[in-house]
């Protein structure tokens, strides 16, 4: 691609928004996956149910803001919405340093959720139709890299200083707010406002069409959410690993996910989505069960790699399957419905995982998620090929 073509795809505005998005997602990943579970338990002495409730509060506020964005952008300048959101996020991260009372800890995590959706949705509205694939791919890469690099970097800093890791998140959140001052005052976000009655009608239609997908949609995000508040303490207390080894586990899992996404996606297109979903979810369950047995570090790393490759097998096939159920003329509403359904599990997972860990211990939570992923694999094993829209006729049973 010529340099001029690249410049036309990634304008100064897209580049600025991408940097802000990276900073926001970096801090989100660092806070939710590493800092809140570790700092909350080790330093503040909070129970895992409080940590789970805090992570749920974050996702709940993020979802509420996302649902209200259509209303907000038609009444307030988008620049102001983004800046108010990022200011609230900065305040939330800063408040965590003094959140030794459970309700303050939960409120602080919730406040950080305010700043996520405005910048992400504004980024999506800036994507040009003629270069949608390239720009969307770029933005999703920024999102994934930010979300993945945050906990890795923070764990490395945590090894040296808890205080330094806290201020790192505050400084990066502050940098995102300062960069938002460069967004033009005349910036506008074209977000369609859909009447509530129409949303309900579309929701009912899609849920009826996707009724056989609903258990898997909710269960997988529920299981993933259950792991969030307990993973660092599980690795430390039950696998006997140091923080630097936990960092390597994250790198192994995330790295092999990234490596496997493209080849797994191509293979699922060629061989059919069903078996990638079945194998991916079953292996996810097997790997998590393997971790509950307290393996030696080398075997734990092998299970982490297995988790990464399993996720790489599932993700392209799952997204392609969902896309087949979204009518081309209703992409916005269709994907909104899918996000809402999947979000149910994401909201409930952390608080369920936190309460379960407080009552029964972290290994019980990991074992439960292993069982859930195994059940999902069995569900799709029994799922008829003819209901996998987009599969070739030769692959149908």
BALOBA-1460 file (C-alpha; in Angstrom, 3 decimals):
// residues 397
<rec num="1" residu="x" x="0.000" y="0.000" z="0.000"/>
<rec num="2" residu="x" x="1.340" y="3.411" z="-0.904"/>
<rec num="3" residu="x" x="2.213" y="5.948" z="1.805"/>
<rec num="4" residu="x" x="-0.490" y="8.318" z="0.571"/>
<rec num="5" residu="x" x="-3.072" y="5.513" z="0.870"/>
<rec num="6" residu="x" x="-1.972" y="4.738" z="4.425"/>
<rec num="7" residu="x" x="-2.255" y="8.425" z="5.364"/>
<rec num="8" residu="x" x="-5.768" y="8.559" z="3.955"/>
<rec num="9" residu="x" x="-6.766" y="5.528" z="6.038"/>
<rec num="10" residu="x" x="-5.198" y="6.629" z="9.291"/>
<rec num="11" residu="x" x="-5.846" y="10.345" z="9.552"/>
<rec num="12" residu="x" x="-4.563" y="12.559" z="12.367"/>
<rec num="13" residu="x" x="-7.953" y="12.331" z="14.045"/>
<rec num="14" residu="x" x="-8.045" y="8.516" z="13.925"/>
<rec num="15" residu="x" x="-4.447" y="8.366" z="15.175"/>
<rec num="16" residu="x" x="-5.206" y="10.714" z="18.102"/>
<rec num="17" residu="x" x="-8.300" y="8.729" z="19.064"/>
<rec num="18" residu="x" x="-6.356" y="5.460" z="18.776"/>
<rec num="19" residu="x" x="-3.717" y="6.708" z="21.233"/>
<rec num="20" residu="x" x="-6.397" y="7.787" z="23.718"/>
<rec num="21" residu="x" x="-8.158" y="4.432" z="23.254"/>
<rec num="22" residu="x" x="-4.879" y="2.574" z="23.870"/>
<rec num="23" residu="x" x="-4.237" y="4.475" z="27.110"/>
<rec num="24" residu="x" x="-7.789" y="3.875" z="28.351"/>
<rec num="25" residu="x" x="-7.709" y="0.145" z="27.564"/>
<rec num="26" residu="x" x="-4.167" y="-0.203" z="28.948"/>
<rec num="27" residu="x" x="-5.348" y="1.080" z="32.326"/>
<rec num="28" residu="x" x="-8.551" y="-0.973" z="32.149"/>
<rec num="29" residu="x" x="-6.619" y="-4.206" z="31.566"/>
<rec num="30" residu="x" x="-4.038" y="-3.299" z="34.210"/>
<rec num="31" residu="x" x="-6.711" y="-2.467" z="36.782"/>
<rec num="32" residu="x" x="-9.215" y="-5.276" z="36.229"/>
<rec num="33" residu="x" x="-6.855" y="-8.173" z="35.560"/>
<rec num="34" residu="x" x="-3.991" y="-7.302" z="37.900"/>
<rec num="35" residu="x" x="-4.224" y="-4.275" z="40.184"/>
<rec num="36" residu="x" x="-7.731" y="-4.586" z="41.644"/>
<rec num="37" residu="x" x="-7.407" y="-8.328" z="42.484"/>
<rec num="38" residu="x" x="-3.834" y="-8.054" z="43.825"/>
<rec num="39" residu="x" x="-3.964" y="-4.662" z="45.570"/>
<rec num="40" residu="x" x="-7.478" y="-5.268" z="46.871"/>
<rec num="41" residu="x" x="-6.606" y="-8.557" z="48.511"/>
<rec num="42" residu="x" x="-2.927" y="-8.209" z="49.428"/>
<rec num="43" residu="x" x="-2.789" y="-4.553" z="50.527"/>
<rec num="44" residu="x" x="-6.329" y="-3.530" z="51.430"/>
<rec num="45" residu="x" x="-7.251" y="-6.944" z="52.820"/>
<rec num="46" residu="x" x="-10.574" y="-7.014" z="50.998"/>
<rec num="47" residu="x" x="-12.464" y="-10.253" z="50.438"/>
<rec num="48" residu="x" x="-12.752" y="-11.635" z="46.912"/>
<rec num="49" residu="x" x="-16.507" y="-11.010" z="46.903"/>
<rec num="50" residu="x" x="-15.821" y="-7.268" z="47.225"/>
<rec num="51" residu="x" x="-13.284" y="-7.437" z="44.395"/>
<rec num="52" residu="x" x="-15.791" y="-9.305" z="42.224"/>
<rec num="53" residu="x" x="-18.469" y="-6.724" z="43.018"/>
<rec num="54" residu="x" x="-16.064" y="-3.931" z="42.027"/>
<rec num="55" residu="x" x="-15.335" y="-5.520" z="38.640"/>
<rec num="56" residu="x" x="-19.068" y="-6.051" z="38.067"/>
<rec num="57" residu="x" x="-19.697" y="-2.385" z="38.962"/>
<rec num="58" residu="x" x="-17.154" y="-1.368" z="36.338"/>
<rec num="59" residu="x" x="-18.862" y="-3.346" z="33.574"/>
<rec num="60" residu="x" x="-22.324" y="-2.254" z="34.728"/>
<rec num="61" residu="x" x="-21.450" y="1.462" z="34.501"/>
<rec num="62" residu="x" x="-19.670" y="0.935" z="31.166"/>
<rec num="63" residu="x" x="-22.782" y="-0.764" z="29.752"/>
<rec num="64" residu="x" x="-25.107" y="1.939" z="31.110"/>
<rec num="65" residu="x" x="-23.035" y="4.686" z="29.474"/>
<rec num="66" residu="x" x="-22.953" y="2.739" z="26.217"/>
<rec num="67" residu="x" x="-26.745" y="2.451" z="26.195"/>
<rec num="68" residu="x" x="-27.099" y="6.181" z="26.834"/>
<rec num="69" residu="x" x="-24.606" y="7.377" z="24.227"/>
<rec num="70" residu="x" x="-27.256" y="7.896" z="21.552"/>
<rec num="71" residu="x" x="-29.097" y="10.270" z="23.892"/>
<rec num="72" residu="x" x="-25.946" y="12.085" z="25.044"/>
<rec num="73" residu="x" x="-24.360" y="12.828" z="21.666"/>
<rec num="74" residu="x" x="-27.545" y="14.484" z="20.414"/>
<rec num="75" residu="x" x="-27.581" y="16.895" z="23.354"/>
<rec num="76" residu="x" x="-23.946" y="17.585" z="24.206"/>
<rec num="77" residu="x" x="-20.721" y="18.101" z="22.204"/>
<rec num="78" residu="x" x="-18.912" y="14.769" z="21.864"/>
<rec num="79" residu="x" x="-15.649" y="16.408" z="22.943"/>
<rec num="80" residu="x" x="-17.238" y="17.356" z="26.281"/>
<rec num="81" residu="x" x="-18.735" y="13.881" z="26.757"/>
<rec num="82" residu="x" x="-15.339" y="12.251" z="26.212"/>
<rec num="83" residu="x" x="-13.574" y="14.687" z="28.540"/>
<rec num="84" residu="x" x="-16.134" y="14.313" z="31.336"/>
<rec num="85" residu="x" x="-15.901" y="10.535" z="30.975"/>
<rec num="86" residu="x" x="-12.101" y="10.527" z="31.080"/>
<rec num="87" residu="x" x="-12.110" y="12.908" z="34.048"/>
<rec num="88" residu="x" x="-14.433" y="10.541" z="35.931"/>
<rec num="89" residu="x" x="-12.154" y="7.623" z="34.986"/>
<rec num="90" residu="x" x="-9.091" y="9.487" z="36.256"/>
<rec num="91" residu="x" x="-10.874" y="10.237" z="39.522"/>
<rec num="92" residu="x" x="-11.896" y="6.581" z="39.835"/>
<rec num="93" residu="x" x="-8.344" y="5.283" z="39.364"/>
<rec num="94" residu="x" x="-6.959" y="7.890" z="41.780"/>
<rec num="95" residu="x" x="-9.616" y="6.966" z="44.362"/>
<rec num="96" residu="x" x="-8.498" y="3.325" z="44.371"/>
<rec num="97" residu="x" x="-5.345" y="4.377" z="46.236"/>
<rec num="98" residu="x" x="-7.471" y="5.391" z="49.208"/>
<rec num="99" residu="x" x="-10.241" y="2.818" z="48.843"/>
<rec num="100" residu="x" x="-9.683" y="0.830" z="52.039"/>
<rec num="101" residu="x" x="-13.451" y="0.690" z="52.628"/>
<rec num="102" residu="x" x="-15.329" y="-1.831" z="50.445"/>
<rec num="103" residu="x" x="-17.979" y="0.578" z="49.120"/>
<rec num="104" residu="x" x="-15.323" y="3.130" z="48.109"/>
<rec num="105" residu="x" x="-13.381" y="0.381" z="46.306"/>
<rec num="106" residu="x" x="-16.524" y="-0.606" z="44.391"/>
<rec num="107" residu="x" x="-17.423" y="3.015" z="43.554"/>
<rec num="108" residu="x" x="-13.863" y="3.708" z="42.343"/>
<rec num="109" residu="x" x="-13.966" y="0.737" z="39.947"/>
<rec num="110" residu="x" x="-17.378" y="1.831" z="38.707"/>
<rec num="111" residu="x" x="-16.192" y="5.391" z="38.062"/>
<rec num="112" residu="x" x="-13.438" y="4.137" z="35.769"/>
<rec num="113" residu="x" x="-16.136" y="2.489" z="33.625"/>
<rec num="114" residu="x" x="-17.589" y="5.909" z="32.721"/>
<rec num="115" residu="x" x="-14.737" y="6.839" z="30.411"/>
<rec num="116" residu="x" x="-14.552" y="3.659" z="28.303"/>
<rec num="117" residu="x" x="-17.582" y="3.766" z="26.011"/>
<rec num="118" residu="x" x="-17.493" y="7.439" z="24.836"/>
<rec num="119" residu="x" x="-14.022" y="7.221" z="23.304"/>
<rec num="120" residu="x" x="-14.624" y="3.751" z="21.834"/>
<rec num="121" residu="x" x="-17.955" y="4.659" z="20.230"/>
<rec num="122" residu="x" x="-16.545" y="7.938" z="18.893"/>
<rec num="123" residu="x" x="-13.694" y="5.962" z="17.320"/>
<rec num="124" residu="x" x="-16.230" y="3.718" z="15.575"/>
<rec num="125" residu="x" x="-18.161" y="6.693" z="14.181"/>
<rec num="126" residu="x" x="-14.980" y="8.054" z="12.583"/>
<rec num="127" residu="x" x="-14.425" y="4.913" z="10.493"/>
<rec num="128" residu="x" x="-14.911" y="5.661" z="6.792"/>
<rec num="129" residu="x" x="-17.056" y="3.266" z="4.782"/>
<rec num="130" residu="x" x="-14.534" y="3.009" z="1.934"/>
<rec num="131" residu="x" x="-11.775" y="1.915" z="4.334"/>
<rec num="132" residu="x" x="-13.889" y="0.230" z="7.013"/>
<rec num="133" residu="x" x="-11.973" y="-3.065" z="7.043"/>
<rec num="134" residu="x" x="-8.534" y="-1.507" z="7.480"/>
<rec num="135" residu="x" x="-9.589" y="1.098" z="10.030"/>
<rec num="136" residu="x" x="-11.697" y="-1.333" z="12.072"/>
<rec num="137" residu="x" x="-8.834" y="-3.823" z="12.079"/>
<rec num="138" residu="x" x="-6.507" y="-1.063" z="13.261"/>
<rec num="139" residu="x" x="-8.826" y="0.002" z="16.089"/>
<rec num="140" residu="x" x="-9.411" y="-3.579" z="17.253"/>
<rec num="141" residu="x" x="-5.663" y="-4.159" z="17.252"/>
<rec num="142" residu="x" x="-5.187" y="-1.059" z="19.439"/>
<rec num="143" residu="x" x="-7.938" y="-2.292" z="21.762"/>
<rec num="144" residu="x" x="-6.453" y="-5.790" z="22.107"/>
<rec num="145" residu="x" x="-2.863" y="-4.585" z="22.500"/>
<rec num="146" residu="x" x="-3.918" y="-2.065" z="25.150"/>
<rec num="147" residu="x" x="-6.042" y="-4.538" z="27.084"/>
<rec num="148" residu="x" x="-3.326" y="-7.206" z="26.881"/>
<rec num="149" residu="x" x="-0.237" y="-5.092" z="27.560"/>
<rec num="150" residu="x" x="-1.759" y="-3.333" z="30.594"/>
<rec num="151" residu="x" x="-1.687" y="-6.282" z="33.023"/>
<rec num="152" residu="x" x="1.678" y="-7.511" z="31.731"/>
<rec num="153" residu="x" x="3.393" y="-4.151" z="32.237"/>
<rec num="154" residu="x" x="1.663" y="-3.576" z="35.562"/>
<rec num="155" residu="x" x="2.729" y="-6.976" z="36.900"/>
<rec num="156" residu="x" x="6.339" y="-6.178" z="36.051"/>
<rec num="157" residu="x" x="6.050" y="-2.836" z="37.860"/>
<rec num="158" residu="x" x="4.214" y="-4.433" z="40.803"/>
<rec num="159" residu="x" x="7.236" y="-6.634" z="41.423"/>
<rec num="160" residu="x" x="9.247" y="-3.497" z="42.190"/>
<rec num="161" residu="x" x="6.680" y="-1.188" z="43.754"/>
<rec num="162" residu="x" x="2.960" y="-1.225" z="44.413"/>
<rec num="163" residu="x" x="2.938" y="2.554" z="44.741"/>
<rec num="164" residu="x" x="4.713" y="2.990" z="41.411"/>
<rec num="165" residu="x" x="2.196" y="0.733" z="39.665"/>
<rec num="166" residu="x" x="-0.667" y="2.807" z="41.095"/>
<rec num="167" residu="x" x="0.846" y="6.085" z="39.910"/>
<rec num="168" residu="x" x="1.568" y="4.575" z="36.505"/>
<rec num="169" residu="x" x="-2.162" y="4.019" z="36.022"/>
<rec num="170" residu="x" x="-2.978" y="7.517" z="37.302"/>
<rec num="171" residu="x" x="-0.416" y="9.144" z="34.974"/>
<rec num="172" residu="x" x="-1.602" y="7.228" z="31.895"/>
<rec num="173" residu="x" x="-5.237" y="8.051" z="32.722"/>
<rec num="174" residu="x" x="-4.214" y="11.703" z="33.067"/>
<rec num="175" residu="x" x="-2.399" y="11.565" z="29.725"/>
<rec num="176" residu="x" x="-5.569" y="10.262" z="28.037"/>
<rec num="177" residu="x" x="-7.514" y="13.199" z="29.502"/>
<rec num="178" residu="x" x="-4.910" y="15.731" z="28.341"/>
<rec num="179" residu="x" x="-4.869" y="14.269" z="24.819"/>
<rec num="180" residu="x" x="-8.657" y="14.601" z="24.666"/>
<rec num="181" residu="x" x="-8.147" y="18.388" z="24.764"/>
<rec num="182" residu="x" x="-6.782" y="18.059" z="21.207"/>
<rec num="183" residu="x" x="-10.099" y="16.723" z="19.891"/>
<rec num="184" residu="x" x="-11.610" y="19.504" z="17.740"/>
<rec num="185" residu="x" x="-14.448" y="21.458" z="19.363"/>
<rec num="186" residu="x" x="-16.604" y="20.900" z="16.293"/>
<rec num="187" residu="x" x="-16.201" y="17.111" z="16.468"/>
<rec num="188" residu="x" x="-19.471" y="15.230" z="15.962"/>
<rec num="189" residu="x" x="-20.456" y="11.591" z="16.423"/>
<rec num="190" residu="x" x="-23.160" y="10.206" z="14.153"/>
<rec num="191" residu="x" x="-24.894" y="7.720" z="16.437"/>
<rec num="192" residu="x" x="-28.348" y="6.534" z="15.379"/>
<rec num="193" residu="x" x="-31.080" y="6.962" z="17.959"/>
<rec num="194" residu="x" x="-33.414" y="3.983" z="17.660"/>
<rec num="195" residu="x" x="-36.878" y="4.176" z="19.277"/>
<rec num="196" residu="x" x="-37.159" y="1.902" z="22.294"/>
<rec num="197" residu="x" x="-40.137" y="0.047" z="20.820"/>
<rec num="198" residu="x" x="-38.160" y="-0.810" z="17.696"/>
<rec num="199" residu="x" x="-35.231" y="-1.996" z="19.816"/>
<rec num="200" residu="x" x="-37.541" y="-4.350" z="21.727"/>
<rec num="201" residu="x" x="-39.019" y="-5.696" z="18.481"/>
<rec num="202" residu="x" x="-35.573" y="-6.348" z="17.003"/>
<rec num="203" residu="x" x="-34.402" y="-7.869" z="20.289"/>
<rec num="204" residu="x" x="-37.327" y="-10.319" z="20.283"/>
<rec num="205" residu="x" x="-36.737" y="-11.336" z="16.666"/>
<rec num="206" residu="x" x="-33.005" y="-11.902" z="17.141"/>
<rec num="207" residu="x" x="-33.401" y="-13.799" z="20.388"/>
<rec num="208" residu="x" x="-35.908" y="-16.130" z="18.728"/>
<rec num="209" residu="x" x="-33.528" y="-16.769" z="15.805"/>
<rec num="210" residu="x" x="-30.548" y="-17.309" z="18.110"/>
<rec num="211" residu="x" x="-32.258" y="-19.237" z="20.905"/>
<rec num="212" residu="x" x="-29.938" y="-22.228" z="20.489"/>
<rec num="213" residu="x" x="-26.895" y="-19.938" z="20.735"/>
<rec num="214" residu="x" x="-28.035" y="-18.182" z="23.911"/>
<rec num="215" residu="x" x="-26.735" y="-20.731" z="26.468"/>
<rec num="216" residu="x" x="-23.240" y="-20.634" z="24.989"/>
<rec num="217" residu="x" x="-23.285" y="-16.836" z="24.620"/>
<rec num="218" residu="x" x="-24.112" y="-16.256" z="28.270"/>
<rec num="219" residu="x" x="-22.164" y="-19.145" z="29.811"/>
<rec num="220" residu="x" x="-18.834" y="-18.354" z="28.166"/>
<rec num="221" residu="x" x="-18.772" y="-14.706" z="29.295"/>
<rec num="222" residu="x" x="-20.057" y="-15.792" z="32.724"/>
<rec num="223" residu="x" x="-17.182" y="-18.275" z="33.102"/>
<rec num="224" residu="x" x="-14.561" y="-15.799" z="31.888"/>
<rec num="225" residu="x" x="-15.921" y="-13.166" z="34.275"/>
<rec num="226" residu="x" x="-15.776" y="-15.567" z="37.229"/>
<rec num="227" residu="x" x="-12.011" y="-15.890" z="36.764"/>
<rec num="228" residu="x" x="-11.236" y="-12.169" z="36.796"/>
<rec num="229" residu="x" x="-11.282" y="-11.433" z="40.536"/>
<rec num="230" residu="x" x="-9.534" y="-14.644" z="41.587"/>
<rec num="231" residu="x" x="-6.865" y="-15.389" z="38.967"/>
<rec num="232" residu="x" x="-3.851" y="-13.596" z="40.546"/>
<rec num="233" residu="x" x="-4.510" y="-15.028" z="44.014"/>
<rec num="234" residu="x" x="-5.126" y="-18.497" z="42.547"/>
<rec num="235" residu="x" x="-1.770" y="-18.404" z="40.746"/>
<rec num="236" residu="x" x="0.024" y="-17.205" z="43.863"/>
<rec num="237" residu="x" x="-1.664" y="-19.269" z="46.567"/>
<rec num="238" residu="x" x="-2.447" y="-22.510" z="44.751"/>
<rec num="239" residu="x" x="0.151" y="-22.709" z="41.989"/>
<rec num="240" residu="x" x="2.875" y="-21.250" z="44.195"/>
<rec num="241" residu="x" x="4.045" y="-18.841" z="41.492"/>
<rec num="242" residu="x" x="5.784" y="-15.505" z="41.937"/>
<rec num="243" residu="x" x="4.403" y="-12.334" z="40.290"/>
<rec num="244" residu="x" x="6.962" y="-12.536" z="37.468"/>
<rec num="245" residu="x" x="5.800" y="-16.086" z="36.718"/>
<rec num="246" residu="x" x="2.179" y="-14.885" z="36.614"/>
<rec num="247" residu="x" x="3.311" y="-12.284" z="34.078"/>
<rec num="248" residu="x" x="4.865" y="-15.027" z="31.947"/>
<rec num="249" residu="x" x="1.618" y="-17.023" z="32.180"/>
<rec num="250" residu="x" x="-0.300" y="-14.024" z="30.821"/>
<rec num="251" residu="x" x="2.270" y="-13.589" z="28.052"/>
<rec num="252" residu="x" x="2.082" y="-17.278" z="27.127"/>
<rec num="253" residu="x" x="-1.700" y="-17.313" z="26.966"/>
<rec num="254" residu="x" x="-2.076" y="-13.959" z="25.222"/>
<rec num="255" residu="x" x="0.854" y="-14.514" z="22.880"/>
<rec num="256" residu="x" x="-0.381" y="-17.857" z="21.569"/>
<rec num="257" residu="x" x="-3.869" y="-16.410" z="21.169"/>
<rec num="258" residu="x" x="-2.445" y="-13.676" z="18.946"/>
<rec num="259" residu="x" x="-0.270" y="-16.139" z="17.005"/>
<rec num="260" residu="x" x="-3.128" y="-18.575" z="16.471"/>
<rec num="261" residu="x" x="-5.955" y="-16.209" z="15.476"/>
<rec num="262" residu="x" x="-5.218" y="-15.913" z="11.736"/>
<rec num="263" residu="x" x="-4.349" y="-19.569" z="10.993"/>
<rec num="264" residu="x" x="-7.225" y="-20.827" z="13.154"/>
<rec num="265" residu="x" x="-9.593" y="-18.443" z="11.405"/>
<rec num="266" residu="x" x="-8.536" y="-19.699" z="7.988"/>
<rec num="267" residu="x" x="-8.839" y="-23.324" z="9.045"/>
<rec num="268" residu="x" x="-12.319" y="-22.785" z="10.497"/>
<rec num="269" residu="x" x="-13.417" y="-21.199" z="7.210"/>
<rec num="270" residu="x" x="-12.091" y="-24.234" z="5.339"/>
<rec num="271" residu="x" x="-13.073" y="-27.057" z="7.700"/>
<rec num="272" residu="x" x="-16.201" y="-25.656" z="9.356"/>
<rec num="273" residu="x" x="-16.896" y="-23.679" z="12.506"/>
<rec num="274" residu="x" x="-18.565" y="-26.395" z="14.555"/>
<rec num="275" residu="x" x="-15.519" y="-28.510" z="15.310"/>
<rec num="276" residu="x" x="-13.386" y="-25.490" z="16.191"/>
<rec num="277" residu="x" x="-16.001" y="-24.400" z="18.721"/>
<rec num="278" residu="x" x="-16.329" y="-27.914" z="20.150"/>
<rec num="279" residu="x" x="-12.576" y="-28.550" z="20.355"/>
<rec num="280" residu="x" x="-11.789" y="-25.029" z="21.561"/>
<rec num="281" residu="x" x="-14.297" y="-25.002" z="24.419"/>
<rec num="282" residu="x" x="-13.500" y="-28.584" z="25.493"/>
<rec num="283" residu="x" x="-9.749" y="-27.919" z="25.543"/>
<rec num="284" residu="x" x="-10.380" y="-24.689" z="27.465"/>
<rec num="285" residu="x" x="-12.178" y="-26.749" z="30.096"/>
<rec num="286" residu="x" x="-9.450" y="-29.412" z="30.162"/>
<rec num="287" residu="x" x="-6.687" y="-26.797" z="30.558"/>
<rec num="288" residu="x" x="-8.471" y="-25.035" z="33.422"/>
<rec num="289" residu="x" x="-9.084" y="-28.382" z="35.126"/>
<rec num="290" residu="x" x="-5.390" y="-29.158" z="34.703"/>
<rec num="291" residu="x" x="-4.530" y="-25.954" z="36.570"/>
<rec num="292" residu="x" x="-6.725" y="-26.975" z="39.531"/>
<rec num="293" residu="x" x="-4.456" y="-30.006" z="40.062"/>
<rec num="294" residu="x" x="-1.621" y="-27.704" z="41.183"/>
<rec num="295" residu="x" x="0.850" y="-28.567" z="38.402"/>
<rec num="296" residu="x" x="4.540" y="-27.716" z="38.449"/>
<rec num="297" residu="x" x="5.370" y="-24.369" z="36.736"/>
<rec num="298" residu="x" x="6.405" y="-25.930" z="33.406"/>
<rec num="299" residu="x" x="3.142" y="-27.846" z="33.106"/>
<rec num="300" residu="x" x="1.205" y="-24.729" z="34.151"/>
<rec num="301" residu="x" x="2.813" y="-22.871" z="31.241"/>
<rec num="302" residu="x" x="1.793" y="-25.678" z="28.882"/>
<rec num="303" residu="x" x="-1.791" y="-25.336" z="30.116"/>
<rec num="304" residu="x" x="-1.573" y="-21.545" z="29.602"/>
<rec num="305" residu="x" x="-0.444" y="-22.087" z="26.000"/>
<rec num="306" residu="x" x="-3.328" y="-24.545" z="25.553"/>
<rec num="307" residu="x" x="-5.745" y="-21.889" z="26.831"/>
<rec num="308" residu="x" x="-4.340" y="-19.362" z="24.361"/>
<rec num="309" residu="x" x="-4.612" y="-21.709" z="21.385"/>
<rec num="310" residu="x" x="-8.102" y="-22.798" z="22.463"/>
<rec num="311" residu="x" x="-9.260" y="-19.181" z="22.552"/>
<rec num="312" residu="x" x="-7.677" y="-18.604" z="19.138"/>
<rec num="313" residu="x" x="-9.682" y="-21.569" z="17.819"/>
<rec num="314" residu="x" x="-12.947" y="-20.342" z="19.317"/>
<rec num="315" residu="x" x="-12.843" y="-16.604" z="18.607"/>
<rec num="316" residu="x" x="-12.871" y="-16.487" z="14.762"/>
<rec num="317" residu="x" x="-15.406" y="-19.331" z="14.478"/>
<rec num="318" residu="x" x="-17.639" y="-17.800" z="17.138"/>
<rec num="319" residu="x" x="-17.612" y="-14.301" z="15.602"/>
<rec num="320" residu="x" x="-18.293" y="-15.726" z="12.142"/>
<rec num="321" residu="x" x="-21.205" y="-17.764" z="13.515"/>
<rec num="322" residu="x" x="-22.711" y="-14.717" z="15.239"/>
<rec num="323" residu="x" x="-22.223" y="-12.566" z="12.125"/>
<rec num="324" residu="x" x="-24.333" y="-15.029" z="10.131"/>
<rec num="325" residu="x" x="-27.270" y="-14.281" z="12.441"/>
<rec num="326" residu="x" x="-27.069" y="-10.484" z="11.979"/>
<rec num="327" residu="x" x="-29.167" y="-9.193" z="9.033"/>
<rec num="328" residu="x" x="-27.089" y="-6.864" z="6.780"/>
<rec num="329" residu="x" x="-29.771" y="-4.167" z="6.982"/>
<rec num="330" residu="x" x="-29.743" y="-4.226" z="10.813"/>
<rec num="331" residu="x" x="-26.060" y="-4.509" z="11.664"/>
<rec num="332" residu="x" x="-26.093" y="-1.812" z="14.325"/>
<rec num="333" residu="x" x="-29.093" y="-3.151" z="16.203"/>
<rec num="334" residu="x" x="-28.107" y="-6.771" z="15.597"/>
<rec num="335" residu="x" x="-24.634" y="-6.445" z="17.078"/>
<rec num="336" residu="x" x="-26.093" y="-4.346" z="19.876"/>
<rec num="337" residu="x" x="-28.421" y="-7.210" z="20.780"/>
<rec num="338" residu="x" x="-25.548" y="-9.708" z="20.695"/>
<rec num="339" residu="x" x="-23.389" y="-7.471" z="22.887"/>
<rec num="340" residu="x" x="-26.234" y="-7.059" z="25.361"/>
<rec num="341" residu="x" x="-26.809" y="-10.822" z="25.630"/>
<rec num="342" residu="x" x="-23.110" y="-11.610" z="26.015"/>
<rec num="343" residu="x" x="-22.820" y="-8.760" z="28.487"/>
<rec num="344" residu="x" x="-25.221" y="-10.504" z="30.882"/>
<rec num="345" residu="x" x="-22.612" y="-13.153" z="31.618"/>
<rec num="346" residu="x" x="-19.834" y="-10.545" z="31.844"/>
<rec num="347" residu="x" x="-21.804" y="-8.587" z="34.439"/>
<rec num="348" residu="x" x="-22.715" y="-11.569" z="36.605"/>
<rec num="349" residu="x" x="-19.440" y="-13.505" z="36.315"/>
<rec num="350" residu="x" x="-17.099" y="-11.397" z="38.495"/>
<rec num="351" residu="x" x="-19.513" y="-11.048" z="41.413"/>
<rec num="352" residu="x" x="-20.423" y="-14.760" z="41.296"/>
<rec num="353" residu="x" x="-16.741" y="-15.714" z="41.095"/>
<rec num="354" residu="x" x="-15.839" y="-13.419" z="43.984"/>
<rec num="355" residu="x" x="-18.597" y="-14.732" z="46.277"/>
<rec num="356" residu="x" x="-17.860" y="-18.351" z="45.319"/>
<rec num="357" residu="x" x="-14.143" y="-17.896" z="46.041"/>
<rec num="358" residu="x" x="-14.895" y="-16.332" z="49.430"/>
<rec num="359" residu="x" x="-17.147" y="-19.249" z="50.344"/>
<rec num="360" residu="x" x="-15.406" y="-22.212" z="48.717"/>
<rec num="361" residu="x" x="-11.928" y="-21.069" z="47.656"/>
<rec num="362" residu="x" x="-10.300" y="-20.098" z="44.350"/>
<rec num="363" residu="x" x="-9.709" y="-23.687" z="43.100"/>
<rec num="364" residu="x" x="-13.473" y="-24.330" z="43.319"/>
<rec num="365" residu="x" x="-14.099" y="-21.331" z="41.051"/>
<rec num="366" residu="x" x="-11.530" y="-22.478" z="38.494"/>
<rec num="367" residu="x" x="-12.984" y="-26.000" z="38.587"/>
<rec num="368" residu="x" x="-16.492" y="-24.565" z="38.086"/>
<rec num="369" residu="x" x="-15.387" y="-22.532" z="35.051"/>
<rec num="370" residu="x" x="-13.678" y="-25.611" z="33.639"/>
<rec num="371" residu="x" x="-16.968" y="-27.490" z="33.975"/>
<rec num="372" residu="x" x="-18.892" y="-24.622" z="32.338"/>
<rec num="373" residu="x" x="-16.574" y="-24.547" z="29.322"/>
<rec num="374" residu="x" x="-16.860" y="-28.326" z="29.070"/>
<rec num="375" residu="x" x="-20.654" y="-28.039" z="29.061"/>
<rec num="376" residu="x" x="-20.479" y="-25.405" z="26.317"/>
<rec num="377" residu="x" x="-18.315" y="-27.754" z="24.240"/>
<rec num="378" residu="x" x="-20.896" y="-30.532" z="24.653"/>
<rec num="379" residu="x" x="-23.710" y="-28.116" z="23.732"/>
<rec num="380" residu="x" x="-22.024" y="-27.347" z="20.416"/>
<rec num="381" residu="x" x="-21.154" y="-30.999" z="19.882"/>
<rec num="382" residu="x" x="-24.915" y="-31.654" z="19.893"/>
<rec num="383" residu="x" x="-25.653" y="-28.478" z="17.920"/>
<rec num="384" residu="x" x="-26.846" y="-29.508" z="14.391"/>
<rec num="385" residu="x" x="-24.621" y="-28.439" z="11.510"/>
<rec num="386" residu="x" x="-27.672" y="-27.233" z="9.597"/>
<rec num="387" residu="x" x="-28.114" y="-24.486" z="12.218"/>
<rec num="388" residu="x" x="-24.558" y="-23.233" z="11.704"/>
<rec num="389" residu="x" x="-25.350" y="-20.541" z="9.170"/>
<rec num="390" residu="x" x="-22.652" y="-20.026" z="6.590"/>
<rec num="391" residu="x" x="-21.337" y="-23.600" z="6.668"/>
<rec num="392" residu="x" x="-20.810" y="-25.324" z="3.357"/>
<rec num="393" residu="x" x="-23.344" y="-27.974" z="2.409"/>
<rec num="394" residu="x" x="-20.628" y="-30.619" z="2.394"/>
<rec num="395" residu="x" x="-19.940" y="-29.922" z="6.051"/>
<rec num="396" residu="x" x="-23.533" y="-30.384" z="7.148"/>
<rec num="397" residu="x" x="-24.744" y="-33.555" z="8.750"/>
